């Protein structure tokens, strides 16, 4: 018998996700593990407003990541990530399916326990609602944070339900978790509320401006605050990421997104997630591959920040 993330016992032959993202070691007892970053999958999409299916995202990201795992030094980096950063995959969070409150409570508890044991988190959604309990946990350890948010939507709507993947960044500043004045939303191309104080870089201007120019503005906005990095895969244009619940045309290319993520080196990133991959709508695993590659780039950024 082995234990999953929250200590429930399962027969080894019945455990899904028995391989880790990028073939990183799998450890179902992550809290005391010898690791700096812990990957957790959150198979949850009950807060989705559009097409469901992102609960299958974590597994799709893991599966396609095997196509990236063969490289030692991944282009364009000049080091082997495994030799610089200790990463494990603790599998998927277990909660009472259909119970959004149970998901919320268990995810926050899991995050708090990892953070209390000196770990950092890379989390795979699931729909974007999962970021709210993650922010609650991170704010307990790092205080009010800056948000660097890649998305087609601002997710700042005030008229949604308690569990809604479009309202997290309305609730987060109200709860004192993030500072909108030091937060930036990149790739937006839907309606947004200008009164909340977020710096919104819509997709049109991001596509027209240089990467260096955008990154300079991001650094100015964020300053020296601790940063939570969240990437909704629908930030990418559907041509690059069709497998998502709320696709919006006119988004970023995968090339531009990769360059922007790589350019976040030096920011004090304390937590990261990648959400909204819905493999049922994917074509040739394009979306899962984009997500896996972006997640890998985020980890490389952390390795650079750590130093040799």
N, C-alpha and C positions, 0 to 999 in steps of 0.2 A: 504494500500500500504506500502511496505517496500523498503528500498534502499539497493542496493548491494554495493560492495567495492568502486566503483567510482561514486556513486550517481545516477545511472540510476534507475528509478522506475519500479517495477514489482508488479503485483498482487500476494499476499501472496500464493494463491493456485497454482501459476505457478512456484514458486521458487524451483529449484532443490537444493540438498545439504542442506535441511532444518534441518539436524542434523549435529553436529560438529564431527570432529575427536575425538575419545575416549569419545564421548558425552560431550566434552567441550562446554561451552556456545557459541551459535552462535550470532554474533554481526555484522551487516552489516554497522555499523558506527564505525570502529575500531580505528580511529585516536585519538579520545578523550576518548576511553573506559578505564576502570580500568583494565588494563592488562599489563603484562610484555612481553609476547611473543604472537605473532599473526600468526596464520596459514592461508596461502592463497593458493588456488589451481590455477594452470595455465593450462587450457585445450588447449595446443598448441603442435602440432607435425609437423608443416610445414617445419621445418628445418631438418627433419629426412632423413638420407641417406639409411637406411635399411627398415625394416618393420614398417609401420605407426601404430598408435593406442594408443600412450602414452597420447593423449589428454584425454583419458578416465581414466588415472591413478589416478588423485586426488579423483574421486568418488569411485573407487575400493578400495583405501587405507582407505577412510573414512568408507565405508561399512564394510570391514573386521575388522576394529578396534573395532567394538562393541563386538567382541569375546575376546578382551583384557580388556574391560572397567570394568569388574566385580570385578577385584582385587583391594583391597584397597592399601596394600603395595605390589607392584609388585616384584616378585622374580627377582634378589637376593637383591633388595634394602630394606632398613629397615624403609621407610617412605612412606606416602601417598603423591604422587606428587601434588595432588590438594590442599593440605594444605600448600605446600611450594612454589608453582610457579603459578602465575596467567596467565592462557592460555585461549585464545579465538580463534574461527574459524570464519573468515570473509567471507567464501564462496569462489567462483571462480572469478578471474579477468575477467571483461567483456571488450572485444575489438572487432574490426571489423574482424570477422573470415576471414582468407585468406590474411590478411594484416599484414605481419610480422613487418613492420615498426611501425604500430599502436600498435601492441603487445609490441614491444620494448619500445616505448615512454611511454605507459600507465603503464607498469610494473615498469619502472624506476621511474616514477612520484609517483606511489603508494608506492614504497619502500622508496623514499625520504621523503614522507609525514609521513609515520609510524616512520621512524628514527628521524625525526625532532620533533616528539611528544613523544620521549623517549621510543619507543617500539623496540623490537627485532623481527626478522622474522624467521619462519620456513616455507619454501615454498615447495609445492608438484608439480612436473612436471607431465605431459608435458615432452618434450624432453630436452636435456641438454643445448641447446642454451640459455634457460632462465637464466642460471647463469651469462651470460655476462652483461645484464642490471642490474641484482642484484648487481654484483660487482661494476659497475659504481656508483650505488647509495650508497653502503656501503663505497666506497673509499672517497666519499665526506665528510663523517662523521668520519671515522676512519683512513684516510690516507692509505698509501700503506700497504697491508696486506700479511700475509702468507696464502697459500692455502694448506689445507689438503684435498686430493682428492682421493676418492675410485672409481676405475673404471677398466674396461678391456682395455680401450683406453686412451691415454694421451690427446686426443682432442687438439693437438698442431699443426695440419696440416695447412700449409700456402696456399694450393692450392684450398681451398674450396670457396664457395660463401659467400656473405656478411652475409646471415642468414644461418648458418650451425652448426649442433650440434657436429662437429668435429674440430672446429677452435677457440673456445672461449679462450683457454689457450695459443694460439699463440697471439691473439689480446690483452688479458688482461695485460701482462707485457709490451707490446709495448705502451699501453695507460697509463702505470704507476700505474695500479690498484693493482698488486701483485708483490712480489719479488720472482722470481724463486729460488734464492739461499736459501731462507728460506721456500720453499714450497716442499711438498712431495706428490708423486702419488703412491698409494698403490693398488696392484693387477693387474698391467698392464701385458698384454700378447699379445700385438700387436706391430707393428713397432712404434718406437719413435725417436725423434730428440735429440741426446745427447748434442747438442750445445746450447740449450736454457737455461740450467742451473738448471732444475728441478732435485730433488733427486727422482729417480724412483726405487721403490721397487717392482720388478716384482712378479707375482703370484707364480712362482716356489720357490723363496727364502722366500716369506711370508708364504707359506704353510710349508716350511721346518724349519723355525726359530720359536723360542718361542715368545709368545705374549709380554712378559716382555722385551725381547731383541729388538723387533720392536718398542715398545713404547718408550724405552729409546732413540733410534735413532730419532724418530719423535720429541721428546722433545728437543733434541740437535739441530735439524735442525730448528725448529720453533722459539726457544728461547722465548723471551718475546713479540713478535710481536702480534698485533691483528690477529685473525685467522678467515678465512671463511672456513666452513666445507661443502663439497659437496659430496654426495654419489649417484653415478650411480648404479642402482640395478644390472646392468650386471657385476659389480665387483664379484658378487656371481657366482659360477658355475651354468650352466643351470639346473643341477640336483636339485638345491635349488631355482632357480629363472628362470623358463623357459619363463615367460611372459614378454619378452623385445624385442626390435627391432633388436638389434645386439648381439645376444648371442655368447659367445666364451667359449669353454670347457676349463677345467683346472683352474677354478677360486677358490675363497675362499669358504669355507663352511659357512653356516649361524652362526655356533657356533664361529668360529674364528672371523668373522666380528663383532659379538656382543661383544666379549671380547675386541677387539681393540677399538670399539666405547666407551665402558665403561671406558677404560683406558685413555681416553682423558680428564679426570677430571684435573682441574687445568690450562688448556690452556685458554687463553683469547678469547673464541669463540664469535664472534660478529654477526654472521649470519650463517644460515644452510639451505640446501635444500636437497631433495631426489627426484630423477628424473628417467625417462625412464621405468616406469611400464606400460606395454601394456597388459591389461587384456584379449584381444582377443586371445592371445597366451598362456594364463596361464592355469594351470592344478590344479583343486581343490583349486583355490585361493592361491596357494603356494607363488607366487611372491608378491601379494598384502599383504599377511600376513607377509612375511619377511620385506617388506617395512614399514608396519605399526609398526612392532616391533622395527625395527631399529630407526624409527623416535621417538618412545616412549623412547628408550634408550638415544637418543640425548637430549631429554627434561629432563630426569633424571640427566644427566651429568650437565645440566645447573642448576638444582635445587641444586645439590651438590656444584657447584661453588658459588651459591648465599649464601649458608649456611642456618642455621635454622632461 
